[in-house]
Amino acid sequence: MPTPAPKASSREIFFYHSFPRHHKHDNKHRTLALRTLTSILKNGLLLTAEAFPVAPGVPPVHHVQQRACFTALHPSVLRKHCRRFGSFSLEFNGSTMREFGAQPAFYLAAPLPGAALLNQAGNEMAFHLFDAYVFLKKMWDLRDRDVSEIVAKGARHGRKLDPSKIAKLKRSALYVSDALWQPRMNGHAFQHLVFGLQALLNLYYQTEAPGNTPLQFFEQREWKIIPNFAYDRTWHYPKLNPKQKRDLLSINRRFFGNKVGDSRRIEQCSLLNPVGGRNIVNEILRIIVPPGFKRKVEAIVANARTKGWITSEIPVVGSWSLPTRMPPDSRLDLEPCHPPKPARA
């Protein structure tokens, strides 16, 4: 069972997944949000594909991030957050999110306009992390693929590869892999190193983007669920099936049909399946909605329970009922400090 909904007097921070982003706050786009909510309750949370964030002056990075994003907030500041990230929010307990693998976003400093010296340090670190990731992926390919398969793959990308050189490289990759092998690892060394760097690349973000306020992204306290972890030797991030793709394209064709990297976004999204028998949508504490949508969302939740998509009762709360400020911290209400009384003679 999920943690009980927060009390108005609580100072606890919760995790919020808000939607739909990049849309006006009008009824047309809020209706789009209702269809998005139905999809979440039916299929689970979507790990969306986004282009890797790089600043001008850095070589192109051909990596597509996959993640579901959450922001750690007190309910009193959620309405302000929703003005930017969407009028509807799913509320989760922080410890629950950690059980489902959520990690804080990994930030590197973005270059400031007009600055010099080591201003590009963060960009360079991000680029070299990607470089190391590509190198290890190539070593993984060399170790696991046949020489003929590697040569054929190169030909498909317009590269003519020498089979004898590829064979020598393959022997080197096997030697290095054997040297790194640890019996306790479930898999070979390159695989684990690749997934470790891929996780960092999926979690990475710049501290700010050109034209934004200083440290804007860093101060958002963003957490992400990324498709880089397994539980009980089970992978929980399946690609979308054809019907799920069609449904999402019908909800927002412009967004999901856009090209990210080498293919459409919809082709690169994943879902978060139940982990250890637990479905994350059953862990939602509350659904926060804008005025005029409480009954509509309650009907969507009731329908999801009737159809067996969810098993928990999820309260629907209007954003107008949220607290407007964080309660004072009683731990700071200390007695005044008085000097000790002089000892009697």
C-alpha positions in Angstrom: 0.0 0.0 0.0 1.3 3.5 -0.8 2.2 5.9 2.0 -0.8 8.0 3.3 -1.3 11.4 1.6 0.5 14.2 3.3 -1.0 16.3 6.0 -1.3 20.1 5.6 1.0 20.7 8.5 3.8 18.4 7.1 7.2 19.7 6.0 7.9 16.6 4.0 9.2 16.8 0.5 7.4 14.7 -2.2 8.3 13.8 -5.8 6.1 15.2 -8.5 5.7 14.1 -12.2 3.9 17.0 -13.9 2.4 17.1 -17.4 1.7 18.1 -20.2 4.8 20.3 -20.6 5.3 22.9 -23.3 1.6 23.5 -23.6 -0.7 26.4 -22.9 -2.8 26.3 -19.7 -6.1 26.2 -21.5 -8.9 23.6 -21.6 -7.8 22.2 -25.0 -4.4 21.2 -23.6 -5.8 20.1 -20.3 -8.0 17.7 -22.2 -4.8 16.4 -23.8 -3.5 15.9 -20.2 -6.6 13.7 -19.4 -5.6 11.4 -22.3 -2.0 11.3 -21.1 -3.2 10.4 -17.6 -5.3 7.6 -19.0 -2.3 6.2 -20.8 -0.2 6.4 -17.6 -2.7 4.5 -15.6 -3.2 1.9 -18.3 0.4 1.3 -19.5 2.7 2.7 -16.7 5.1 5.6 -16.7 6.8 6.5 -20.0 10.5 6.8 -20.2 10.7 9.5 -22.9 13.5 10.0 -25.4 15.2 13.3 -25.5 18.3 14.7 -27.2 21.5 14.8 -25.2 22.0 18.4 -23.9 25.1 20.0 -25.3 26.1 23.7 -25.5 27.4 25.4 -28.6 31.0 24.8 -29.4 31.0 21.1 -28.5 31.2 18.3 -31.1 27.8 16.6 -31.8 27.0 13.9 -29.2 24.9 11.1 -30.8 23.2 9.9 -27.7 19.5 9.9 -26.9 18.5 10.1 -23.2 15.7 8.0 -21.9 14.1 9.0 -18.6 11.0 9.8 -16.6 11.5 13.0 -14.7 10.4 14.0 -11.2 10.9 17.1 -9.0 11.4 17.0 -5.3 9.2 19.7 -3.8 7.1 20.7 -0.8 3.4 20.9 -1.9 3.3 24.6 -1.1 5.5 25.4 -4.2 3.8 22.9 -6.6 1.5 25.5 -8.2 4.4 27.6 -9.2 6.2 24.5 -10.6 3.1 23.5 -12.6 3.0 26.9 -14.4 6.1 25.7 -16.2 5.9 21.9 -16.3 2.1 21.2 -16.7 -1.2 21.6 -14.8 -1.5 18.0 -13.6 0.9 16.3 -11.2 1.3 12.8 -9.8 2.6 12.8 -6.3 5.0 10.1 -4.9 6.7 9.4 -1.7 10.5 9.9 -1.9 11.4 6.5 -0.4 9.1 4.8 -2.9 10.8 6.5 -5.8 14.2 5.2 -4.6 12.8 1.7 -4.5 11.9 2.1 -8.2 15.5 3.2 -9.0 15.1 7.0 -9.2 18.4 8.9 -9.0 19.1 12.6 -8.8 20.0 14.3 -12.0 23.8 14.5 -12.6 24.8 18.1 -13.4 27.9 19.7 -14.9 28.4 23.4 -15.2 27.3 24.9 -18.5 29.5 27.6 -20.1 28.6 31.2 -19.3 28.4 33.7 -22.2 31.6 35.7 -22.6 33.5 33.8 -19.9 37.0 32.5 -20.5 39.7 30.3 -18.9 38.1 26.9 -17.8 34.6 28.0 -18.7 34.1 25.0 -21.0 35.2 22.4 -18.3 31.7 21.0 -17.8 31.0 20.6 -21.5 34.4 18.9 -22.0 33.7 16.4 -19.2 30.3 15.6 -20.7 31.8 15.1 -24.1 34.6 12.8 -22.8 32.1 10.7 -20.8 30.3 10.2 -24.1 33.6 9.4 -25.9 34.4 6.7 -23.3 30.9 5.3 -23.6 31.4 5.0 -27.4 34.8 3.4 -27.1 33.5 0.7 -24.6 30.4 0.0 -26.8 32.8 -0.6 -29.8 34.9 -3.0 -27.6 31.7 -4.8 -26.6 30.7 -5.2 -30.2 34.2 -6.5 -31.0 34.0 -9.0 -28.2 30.5 -10.3 -28.9 30.0 -10.0 -32.7 31.5 -12.1 -35.5 34.0 -10.4 -37.8 31.7 -10.8 -40.8 28.8 -9.1 -38.8 31.0 -6.2 -37.9 32.2 -5.7 -41.5 28.6 -5.9 -42.7 27.5 -3.3 -40.2 30.2 -1.0 -41.3 29.2 -1.4 -44.9 25.6 -0.4 -44.0 27.0 2.9 -42.6 29.2 3.5 -45.7 32.5 2.3 -44.1 34.7 -0.3 -45.7 36.4 -2.4 -43.0 39.4 -4.7 -43.4 38.3 -8.2 -42.0 41.9 -9.0 -40.9 42.3 -5.8 -38.9 38.9 -6.4 -37.3 40.0 -9.9 -36.4 43.1 -8.5 -34.6 41.0 -5.9 -32.8 38.6 -8.7 -31.7 41.4 -10.7 -30.2 42.5 -7.5 -28.3 39.0 -6.9 -27.1 38.8 -10.5 -25.8 42.1 -10.2 -24.0 41.1 -6.9 -22.3 37.7 -8.3 -21.4 39.2 -11.4 -19.8 41.6 -9.2 -17.8 38.7 -7.2 -16.5 36.5 -10.1 -15.8 35.2 -10.6 -12.3 33.4 -13.9 -11.5 30.9 -12.2 -9.3 29.6 -10.0 -12.1 26.5 -11.2 -14.0 27.9 -10.5 -17.4 31.2 -9.4 -18.9 33.2 -6.3 -18.0 32.4 -4.2 -21.1 28.7 -4.7 -20.6 28.8 -3.3 -17.0 31.0 -0.4 -17.9 28.8 0.5 -20.9 25.7 0.5 -18.8 27.4 2.5 -16.0 28.4 5.2 -18.4 25.1 5.1 -20.2 23.3 5.7 -16.8 25.4 8.8 -16.2 24.7 10.1 -19.7 20.9 9.5 -19.1 21.1 11.4 -15.8 23.3 14.2 -17.1 22.0 17.8 -17.4 23.6 21.2 -17.7 23.3 23.6 -14.8 21.5 26.1 -17.0 20.8 26.8 -20.7 21.5 30.1 -22.6 19.1 32.7 -21.6 17.9 31.0 -18.4 18.5 32.2 -14.9 21.8 31.0 -13.2 21.7 27.4 -11.9 18.1 27.1 -13.0 18.1 23.4 -13.8 20.4 22.6 -10.9 18.0 24.2 -8.4 15.0 22.2 -9.8 16.0 19.2 -7.7 15.2 16.9 -10.5 15.3 13.1 -10.2 15.0 10.5 -13.0 14.1 6.9 -13.5 16.3 5.6 -16.3 16.4 2.2 -18.1 19.7 1.1 -16.8 19.0 -1.2 -13.9 17.6 -4.7 -13.5 15.9 -6.3 -10.5 16.1 -10.1 -9.8 17.8 -10.5 -13.3 14.7 -9.0 -14.9 14.7 -6.0 -17.3 11.7 -3.7 -16.6 11.8 -1.2 -19.5 10.1 -2.7 -22.6 9.8 -0.8 -25.9 6.3 0.3 -26.9 4.2 -2.2 -28.9 2.5 -1.0 -32.1 -0.9 -0.2 -30.4 0.8 1.8 -27.6 2.7 3.8 -30.3 -0.5 4.5 -32.2 -2.2 5.7 -29.0 0.6 8.1 -28.0 0.8 9.5 -31.5 -3.0 10.1 -31.4 -2.5 12.0 -28.2 0.4 14.2 -29.3 1.7 13.5 -32.9 3.9 16.5 -33.0 5.8 15.6 -29.9 6.1 11.8 -30.3 6.5 12.0 -34.1 9.5 14.4 -33.9 12.9 13.0 -34.8 15.3 12.7 -31.9 18.8 11.5 -33.1 18.3 9.1 -36.0 14.7 8.1 -35.5 11.3 9.3 -34.3 10.9 9.9 -30.5 8.1 7.3 -30.3 10.5 4.5 -31.5 12.9 5.2 -28.7 10.6 5.5 -25.7 10.2 2.7 -23.1 7.8 1.9 -20.3 8.4 1.1 -16.7 7.0 -2.3 -16.1 6.1 -3.6 -12.5 9.3 -4.2 -10.5 9.2 -7.1 -8.0 5.4 -7.4 -8.6 4.8 -3.7 -7.7 3.3 -1.3 -10.3 4.5 2.3 -9.7 1.1 3.7 -10.7 -0.4 2.0 -7.6 2.1 4.0 -5.5 0.7 7.4 -6.5 -0.2 9.2 -3.3 -2.4 11.9 -5.0 -3.3 13.3 -8.4 -3.2 17.1 -8.3 -5.5 18.8 -10.8 -6.4 22.3 -11.9 -9.8 23.9 -11.3 -12.7 22.3 -13.2 -11.1 18.8 -13.6 -11.5 17.1 -10.3 -14.6 15.1 -11.3 -13.2 14.2 -14.7 -10.0 12.8 -13.2 -11.9 10.9 -10.5 -13.9 9.2 -13.3 -10.7 8.3 -15.1 -9.2 6.8 -11.9 -12.5 4.9 -11.2 -12.5 3.5 -14.8 -8.9 2.4 -14.4 -9.8 0.4 -11.3 -12.8 -1.1 -12.9 -10.6 -2.3 -15.9 -8.0 -3.6 -13.5 -5.2 -1.3 -14.7 -4.7 -0.2 -11.1 -5.6 -1.7 -7.7 -5.1 1.2 -5.3 -7.5 4.1 -4.6 -5.8 7.3 -5.7 -7.2 10.5 -4.2 -7.7 13.4 -6.6 -6.9 16.8 -5.1 -7.5 20.3 -6.5 -4.4 22.5 -6.8 -6.3 25.3 -5.0 -6.4 23.2 -1.8 -2.6 22.9 -1.5 -0.9 24.8 1.3 0.5 28.2 0.3 3.6 28.0 2.5 5.7 25.5 4.3 4.9 25.2 8.0 7.5 26.5 10.4 10.1 24.0 11.7 9.4 23.3 15.3 12.9 22.2 15.8 14.0 25.8 15.3 11.6 27.2 18.0 14.3 27.1 20.7 14.1 28.7 24.1 16.1 32.0 24.3 19.7 31.5 25.4 20.3 33.0 28.8 23.7 33.4 30.4 24.2 31.0 33.4 23.4 32.5 36.8 26.4 33.2 38.9 27.0 30.5 41.6 26.2 31.5 45.1 29.0 32.2 47.5 
